[in-house]
Amino acid sequence: SATFAATEYNISVYPKDGEALLLEDGDVIYGTIDGTKRKVRIFVANNARITLSNAEVLGANNGFESAGIRCLGNCTLVLTGKNIMKGYDSNFPGVQVPDDRNGQKYTMTIEGDGSLEASSNGYGAGIGCNRYTNCGHIVIKSGVIKATGGFTAAGIGSSKDAHGGNISIEGGEITAAGGLYAAGIGGGGYEESGCGDITISGGKMI
């Protein structure tokens, strides 16, 4: 198979305030974004496998409509080191799984031997749906995951007024806490919320 050099982005300095970064297959991000000083959108391209290597996006609730990181299609997040993803605007999750488009439901996979702490600033899930916006499937194969949902939002899954896809836990060490009325893993706290099938075939629930 062809080999190529991955692009490594130090998000402490790039992109600049108000800009966006689209991660392609093989890319790596590291460093810290202070959401009180920079508003940056980080996207993962469809079918891309990218690495979070001691990367922190510390979103602040300042009206900037963005998750900490957002997949645009099928994607894989590989964890190395300690990573933190916190959404900006209160409706956005720490890690946003894409909604289905054109009849296709997308899947986000998380793996690697690092850790990920994901949360929102209000109504978004830790990992999963934006409020009002459905999301696709979530597969966790490995890693140390701590996901905290906002008010009426799941730690891993959907948020208030949104519906998520299937959730599969195959490995890793998982701590998932939902907000008021919401599941740790699964649906948000209102009857409009929900998710697909939840399968736990491995891993350790803390």
DADANOR-V468400 format. One record per pair of residues at least 12 apart in sequence whose C-alpha atoms are under 6 Angstrom apart, sorted by the first residue. I is the first residue (numbers start at 1). J is the second residue. If there is no record, write none. Layout:
BEGIN
I:J  I:J
END
This chain:
BEGIN
6:26  6:27  7:27  8:27  8:28  8:29  9:29  10:30  10:31  11:31  11:32  12:31  12:32  12:33  17:38  17:39  17:40  18:39  18:40  19:40  20:40  20:41  20:42  21:42  22:43  22:44  23:44  23:45  24:45  24:48  25:48  25:49  25:50  26:49  26:50  27:50  28:50  28:51  29:52  30:53  30:54  30:55  31:55  32:55  32:56  32:57  33:57  33:58  34:58  35:58  35:59  35:60  36:60  42:69  43:69  43:70  43:71  44:71  44:72  45:72  46:72  46:73  46:74  47:74  47:75  48:75  49:75  49:76  50:77  51:77  51:78  51:79  52:79  53:80  53:81  54:81  54:82  54:83  55:83  56:83  56:84  56:85  57:85  57:86  58:86  59:86  59:87  59:88  60:88  61:88  61:89  61:90  61:121  63:89  64:88  64:89  65:89  66:88  67:87  67:88  67:92  67:93  67:94  68:85  68:86  68:87  68:94  68:95  69:95  70:95  70:96  71:97  71:98  72:98  73:98  73:106  74:106  74:107  74:108  75:108  76:108  76:109  76:110  77:110  78:111  78:112  79:112  79:114  80:113  80:114  81:114  82:114  82:115  83:115  83:116  84:116  84:117  84:118  85:118  86:118  86:119  86:120  87:120  90:121  90:122  90:123  91:123  91:124  91:130  91:131  92:124  92:130  93:120  93:124  93:125  93:126  93:130  94:118  94:119  94:120  94:126  94:127  95:127  96:128  96:129  97:128  97:135  98:135  98:136  99:134  99:135  99:136  105:136  106:136  107:136  107:137  107:138  108:138  109:139  109:140  110:140  111:141  111:142  111:143  112:142  112:143  113:143  114:143  115:143  115:144  115:145  116:145  117:146  117:147  118:147  119:147  119:148  119:149  120:150  122:150  122:151  123:150  123:151  123:153  124:150  124:153  124:159  125:149  125:150  125:153  125:154  125:155  125:159  126:147  126:148  126:149  126:155  126:156  127:156  128:156  128:157  128:158  129:158  129:159  131:159  131:160  131:161  131:162  132:161  132:162  133:162  134:162  134:163  134:164  135:164  136:164  136:165  137:165  137:166  137:167  138:167  139:167  139:168  139:169  140:169  140:170  141:170  141:171  142:171  142:172  143:172  144:172  144:173  145:174  146:175  146:176  147:176  148:176  148:177  148:178  149:178  149:179  150:179  151:179  151:180  152:179  152:180  152:181  152:182  152:188  152:189  153:178  153:179  153:182  153:188  154:178  154:182  154:183  154:184  154:185  154:187  154:188  155:176  155:177  155:178  155:184  155:185  156:185  157:185  157:186  157:187  158:187  158:188  159:188  160:188  160:189  160:193  161:192  161:193  162:193  163:193  163:194  163:195  164:195  165:195  165:196  166:196  166:197  166:198  167:198  168:198  168:199  168:200  169:200  170:201  170:202  170:203  171:202  171:203  172:203  173:203  173:204  173:205  174:205  174:206  175:206
END
